[in-house]
Amino acid sequence: ALQLSGYVGTAVGAALILSSKFLVKTMVGNDAIDAEVITAAMNYVRIRALGVPAAAIIGSAQSACLGMKDIRSPLYVLLAAAVVNFFGDVLFVGSSNPLIGGAAGAAWAT
């Protein structure tokens, strides 16, 4: 099940990366938005898409743990992820580097 989750997550992540421009333009709705904002949104989507395989695997593993009545392991994993996300946001979002700062930094931290 974890291997299948990895395959599905990889396919969905690749689809998101390939269609990020279309998706962002569709959600924004018009070209009146500043190009810098659209670029930041596309970078965010592309970076987050890299984590889709891991998210799919973690979701399957969490479901397996809960199915075996292990409620503590998923809790510890989620707690660790929240701590890493918090400190990653603090470290990356304020950076002036366009590859790891701002919206891209939030995506990397998540």
C-alpha positions as CSV (number, residue, x, y, z in Angstrom):
1,A,0.0,0.0,0.0
2,L,2.9,2.4,0.8
3,Q,4.5,1.7,-2.5
4,L,1.3,2.3,-4.4
5,S,0.8,5.5,-2.4
6,G,4.3,6.6,-3.6
7,Y,3.5,5.9,-7.2
8,V,0.2,7.8,-7.0
9,G,1.8,10.6,-5.1
10,T,4.5,10.9,-7.7
11,A,2.0,11.0,-10.6
12,V,-0.1,13.6,-8.9
13,G,3.0,15.7,-8.0
14,A,4.2,15.5,-11.6
15,A,0.8,16.5,-12.9
16,L,0.8,19.5,-10.5
17,I,4.2,20.6,-11.6
18,L,3.3,20.3,-15.3
19,S,0.0,22.1,-14.9
20,S,1.0,24.7,-12.3
21,K,0.8,27.7,-14.7
22,F,-2.6,26.7,-16.0
23,L,-3.9,26.1,-12.5
24,V,-2.7,29.3,-11.1
25,K,-4.0,31.3,-14.0
26,T,-7.4,29.6,-13.7
27,M,-7.6,30.4,-10.0
28,V,-6.5,34.0,-10.4
29,G,-9.0,34.5,-13.2
30,N,-7.5,37.4,-15.0
31,D,-4.1,38.9,-16.0
32,A,-4.6,42.1,-13.9
33,I,-2.7,40.5,-11.1
34,D,1.0,41.5,-10.8
35,A,3.3,39.1,-12.6
36,E,5.4,38.8,-9.5
37,V,2.5,37.4,-7.5
38,I,1.7,34.9,-10.2
39,T,5.3,33.8,-10.4
40,A,5.4,33.4,-6.6
41,A,2.2,31.4,-6.7
42,M,3.6,29.1,-9.4
43,N,6.8,28.5,-7.4
44,Y,4.7,27.7,-4.3
45,V,2.6,25.1,-6.2
46,R,5.7,23.6,-7.8
47,I,7.6,23.3,-4.6
48,R,4.6,21.9,-2.7
49,A,4.1,19.4,-5.6
50,L,7.5,17.9,-4.7
51,G,6.1,16.9,-1.4
52,V,3.0,15.1,-2.7
53,P,4.6,11.6,-2.8
54,A,5.7,12.0,0.8
55,A,2.3,13.3,1.9
56,A,0.6,10.3,0.2
57,I,2.9,7.8,1.9
58,I,2.5,9.5,5.3
59,G,-1.3,9.5,4.9
60,S,-1.3,5.8,4.1
61,A,1.0,5.0,7.0
62,Q,-1.1,7.1,9.3
63,S,-4.2,5.2,8.2
64,A,-2.4,1.9,8.8
65,C,-1.4,2.9,12.3
66,L,-4.9,4.1,13.1
67,G,-6.3,0.8,11.7
68,M,-4.0,-1.1,14.1
69,K,-5.3,1.1,17.0
70,D,-2.0,2.9,17.3
71,I,-3.0,6.5,17.9
72,R,0.3,7.7,19.4
73,S,2.6,7.2,16.4
74,P,0.7,9.4,14.0
75,L,0.4,12.0,16.8
76,Y,4.1,12.1,17.3
77,V,4.7,12.4,13.5
78,L,2.2,15.3,13.2
79,L,3.8,17.0,16.2
80,A,7.3,16.7,14.7
81,A,6.0,18.0,11.3
82,A,4.3,21.0,13.0
83,V,7.6,21.9,14.8
84,V,9.6,21.6,11.6
85,N,7.1,23.6,9.7
86,F,7.1,26.4,12.4
87,F,10.9,26.7,12.5
88,G,11.1,26.4,8.7
89,D,8.7,29.2,8.3
90,V,10.6,31.4,10.7
91,L,13.9,30.6,8.9
92,F,12.8,30.7,5.3
93,V,9.9,33.1,4.8
94,G,11.8,36.2,5.9
95,S,14.8,35.4,3.6
96,S,15.3,37.7,0.6
97,N,16.5,34.9,-1.6
98,P,13.9,34.3,-4.3
99,L,14.4,30.5,-4.2
100,I,13.9,30.0,-0.5
101,G,12.2,33.3,0.7
102,G,8.6,34.5,0.8
103,A,6.0,32.1,-0.6
104,A,8.7,29.7,-1.8
105,G,10.1,29.6,1.8
106,A,6.6,28.7,3.1
107,A,6.4,25.9,0.6
108,W,9.8,24.5,1.5
109,A,9.0,24.7,5.2
110,T,5.8,22.8,4.7
